[in-house]
Amino acid sequence: MKRRILSPKSLKARIDTLSRRHRELDLRITREESRPATDTLRLKQLKQERLGLRDAIRLTQTLLKRLDPRPARRGWQQQFHSG
């Protein structure tokens, strides 16, 4: 199996794509819930798919945090003891 090289840019693009799909599913779920004869099986499938996307977004965000060498924020020691 070929190894992939992950870059922050590619991970951010993946997060954007997954987030867009998540928003689209939200709209589909809202539409389905507002129908007079809601298809409960279809609604359940849409919600499961949305949860899968949420998990994929979180996993990708975790990978991005581990890959990005910049610290998320400066610690209190760096704030007061720099220089």
C-alpha positions, 0 to 999 in steps of 0.5 A: 500500500502506498503511503500518503503524505499529509500536509496542513493544506490538504487536511484543511481542504478535507475539513472544508469539504467534510464541513460542507457535506455536513451542512448539506446533510443538516439541510436535508434532515431539516427538510425531511423532518418538516415533511408531513409524512416523515420517512423515519428510516431515511431520517435515521440514515441521514443522521447516521451519515451526519454523525460519521461526517462529524467524527471524520471532521474531528479526526482530521482536525486532530491530525492537523493539530499533530501535524502543525508544528506551531503551538495552538497558543502560548503557555503562561510561562512563555507569556511572562518569561519571553525575551 
